Amino acid sequence: MKNISLESFHLRDHLTLVIIIISLMTSCTNKENCSRDLKINNEETIVLQQPGASIVWPISGSIYNSIDPRYIANTHGFTFSVHSEGERMITQKTFELIPGGGSLTLESGIGSSNATYLKSWNYYINDKLMPYYSRTLVTTLMPQAFEEVKFVKNDSLKMVLVSDATLSDTIGQGVAAIKIYTRNFIPNEISKDLIIYTLNNTVITQKIFEALNPVFIKSLQRSTNKTDLASYENKGVKEVVKIELFTLKETLSSFTADGGNSVLLIDNIELPLETEKMFRKDYFKEIKYISPGDEGSSIYEQKYPGKKNFIVISL
């Protein structure tokens, strides 16, 4: 009898331990941002918190849902910010970003000598002007969430809203602007067999499209027009997405031109050499720099006569 009672005690103790562990795994305890659902409605308002500052930037749910999840710092859920407006208590969902684009910055043209800066122009997302730090959102958006991108040479506003911005008296029509319009989409329902992507008239894969840094997209157009689709032999294609990129000369404050002896291959598709700087590096699985005499260099030299150096990237 004593043995049976002892076994029953151990079994009961074991079950209690299991229940405690499960409770800890499923409970948020006292943490305000533990395991909350990160999904929001397109019509909802959410607030971008500027790192190291009390400044916040309200944006729509449709813009938030267009951000690449890998650049959202709140991996465990939203942080709830509560403040008073008179007698009202306002609760807002806030989040922070892990900016994409490497050292590329949109916020300011002033900083360390190691950083690379885009030339200043205004940014809009769904016709909402992105001022100051909120411009960082552009580097984190998913290209597949874009319905359209337009470049406007003369925006009606004269101010480029970066931290060192000043009103321009020399440009009567304003400054250049990029206008991005997002769409509702479900990533898992996008079929690479139904869409053709062209980058500066070169057919690319869906992977290459998704790895593009959005700040280098000058224009993006989606078309289901039969005339546009007829120019591609692929059966069952329902949409063509045409992307045009800026050149580095058009966008960067400084860059190094290629001497003409190099070739860039991304997933075995040849693209202009400067395109390498227009991708988000965290999408790269492998990058090889092949020079004359390296293993496998003769294969590339035969395929691309006159070229000596090769950058081979796998996504």
N, C-alpha and C positions, 0 to 999 in steps of 0.2 A: 504493500500500500504506500509506503514511504517513497519508493521509487516512482510509482505512478504519479503521486502528488508533485514530486520534484520535476518530472518531465512536463507535467501540465503547467507548472510555474514558469519553466524555461520557454515553453511554447507561447504562453501568454505574454511573457516579457519580450519575446522576439516579435510578436505581432504588434505590440505597442511601439517598438522601435521602428518597425516598417511604416506604421501610420505617421509617426513623427517625421520621418525622412520625407515621405510623400507630401506632408503638409508644408515642410520647408521648401520643397521644390515648387509647389504650386502657389505659395503665399508670397505677397509682396512685403510682408512684415510692415515696417514703418516708413519705408522709402517711398518718396512721392513719385519717382519716375521709374519704378521697377515693373517691367513686363507689360507696359500699357500698349494698347493697339496703336500702331503708327498710321493707320489708314484714316483718311478724312474725306469728306465730300468736296466736290469741286467748288461748291458755292460757299464753303466754310472759310473763315479767316483764321490764319495761323501767323505767328510772329517769329521772324528771324532775329535771333539775339546776336549782336555784334560782339565777338570775342574781346575780352578785356575792357569792355565798356558797358554802360547802362543803356546805350542806344538800341532801340528795337525798330524793326521794319515789318509792318503788317503786309502780308501777301495773301492772294487767294489760294484756295485749295487746289485749283486747277494748275497753278504754277508749282505748288509744292509737289503735286503728284507727277510732275514732269522732271523732278530731280532724280538723278541716278542715286539709288539707295546707298551705294558704297561711299557717297560723300556726305551722308547725314551722320553727324556725330552722335546723335541720341540713339544708340543701338538698343538701349533698354527701355525706351519709351519717352514720351514727351515730358518736359518739365512744365508744371503749372505755375504761372505767375499771377499773383493776386494783388490788386491795388484798388484804391478807392477813388471815386469821382463824385465828390459831394457825399451824399448819403448812400450812393450805390457802391457795391463791391463788384469789381470786374475781374473775372477769371479768364486768362488767356493761355492757350497752348503755345509754348515756345520751343524752339529747336536751334541748334547750331550746326555749322557746316565744317567739313574738312575740305577746303577749297581744292578743286581740280586744276589741271593745267601746269603742275609743277611750280616753277618760279615765276610763271607768267602772272602778271597782276593787272587788274582793271581799275583798282581803286585810286591809284595815284601814280604820277610819273616821277615821284621822288622816293628814293630808297637806296638800298645797298648797290654797289657797282656790279654785284653778281646777278642781279635780277634782270629779267627781260620785260620790257613794257610794250603794250600795244599803244599805237597812236590814239589820241583821245577822240572819242565821238560819243554821242548819246546812245543809250540802249533802252529799248522798250520790250516788255513781254506782255502780250495781249493788250497792247496800247497803254500799259502802265509804265511810266518813266521810272527807270531804276537809278536812283541817285546814290552817290557815295558808296558805302560798303555793300549796299544791296546789289550793286553791279556784279559782285562776286557770284551771284546766282547763275549768271550766264555760263560760267565755266563748268557748272555742275549739272546742267540740263542734259537729258538724253536726246540725241538727235532723232531717235525713232518717235519721240513725243511731239516733233515739229509737224505742223500742218503746212506752214509757209515761213520763209525768211526773206525779207526785203531789205535792200540797201538803199537809203535815201541820201542823195548828195547834199541836199540843203534842207535840214530840219527847220521847222518854224522857230524852235528855241535857239537862242544864241549861246546858252551855257552848257558846257560839258560838265556834268555833275560828279567830278572827282574831288578829292580833298584839297587840291591846289588850284581848283577851277577859278577862272575870272571871266567876267562878261567880255565878249568879243565885239569890238567896235569896227573891226576890219572886214568882217564877213557879213554883208548886209542881209543875206538870205538865211543866216544861221550857220549851223555846223552839220557835218555828216551824221547819220544815225543808222542804226540797225534795228529793224522791227521783227520780232519773233512772235509767231502765233502758234499756240499749242493745240493739241487735239486729245480726245479721249481714246485710249487704246489699252489693250490687254496683251502684254508681252508674249505670253505663251501661245496666243492665237495668231501671232504674226508668222506666216509661212514664207520662207525664203524662196519657195518655188513659185509663189504668186506675185512677187514684186521684183522688178529690175531696178537696180541702183546704178546711176552713172555719176562719176566724179570727174568734172571737167571733160565730159564726153567719153571717159573710159569706164567700161562696165566693171563694177566692183562687187564684192560679196556683202552680205548683210553684216558680217563681223567687222569688216573694214569700216562700213558706214557707222556702226555703233561706237567704234573707237575714236571717231573724229572729235577733236576739241571744238565745241560749238562756236567759239569766238572767231574761228577762221572761216566760218561759213558765210559767204557773201550773199548767196541766194539759194533757196530750196523750193522746189515746186513739185507737187504731186499731181499726177494726171491719170485719168482713166479713159482719156480720149482714144478712140479706136485708131485714129491716124498715128498717134504716138506709139501705141502698142503694136501696130502693124510692122513697125521698123525692126522689131525683135522677133526672132524665129521661135523663141521658147513657147511651147504650147501651154495654155492655161494661165498665162500671165494676165493679171487683172489690174496692175498698177505699175507706173514707172515713176521713180523718184529721181529728179534731176538736181544735182548739187553742183554749185560753182563755189570755188574757194578763192579767197584773197591770195595774192602773192605776198611773200614775206616783205617785199619792198613797200607794199601798200599798207601793211599792218604793223610791223615791228619798228621800234625806235632805232634799232641797230641789228644788223645781221651780217653773216659772212657768206659771200657768193661762192658757188661751186666752180671748180676749174674746168668741169666738163668731162672728167675721166671716171666719174662714179655712176653707179646704177643703184637704185632703190627697188627692192622687191619685198612686197608685203603679201604674205600667203601666196607667193609665186605670181603675183600680179605686179607688173612694172608701173611705177608711179613716178612723177617728177621728184627729184632728189629733195627739194625743200619741203615736200609734203611730210617728211619724217617729223618735223617740228610741229606739225599741225595735229598730231595724235596725242592722246592721253597715254602716257608711258605705263600706267598701271594696267593697261590692257595687253601689254606685250608679254608673251610667254618666254620668248627667246629672241635675242638679237645678235647676229654674227657680223663681224667686220672682216671681210676677206680681201687680202692683198695678194699681189703676184708672188707665187712660190708657196702660198698656203695650200693646205690640203683641199682639193676640190676646186681650186681657182681656175684650172685649165678648162673645166666644164663651162664656167660662166664666161670666160674669155672667148671661147669658141662661139657661144651663143650671142655674145654682145661684142662684136669686133670693135677694136679701138678703145674699149673700156678696160680699166685696170683695177679699180676698187669697187667692191660690192657690199652693200648693206642689206642683209637678208633678215627679215623680221617675221616671226610667227606669232599669230594672235591666239 
